[in-house]
Amino acid sequence: MSLEFYQTRAGRKFYEADVPEIAEQLKRIADSLEVLTSSVNTEKPFKMEQLVDDAVEEILSMAARDAKRATSKTE
């Protein structure tokens, strides 16, 4: 009988620590975007897009690092 992902140590960490952290970081991004959109100069809309792209890239790299660590620990 094999374990479901949520039953593994990596799965528990993912659901108990990583997902809440991702949610918190997404909330911070949303809050930052709200502040930026209220104060951004309309002549430079690309700046906000770049900030969003950078934030998404950082989140994805964090997720990839965590996944790599989890995989290496289970092998």
Secondary structure, DSSP 4 states (H G I P E B T S, - for coil): -PPPGGGSHHHHHIIIIIHHHHHHHHHHHHHHHHHHHHH--TT-THHHHHHHHHHHHHHHHHHHHHHHHHHHHH-
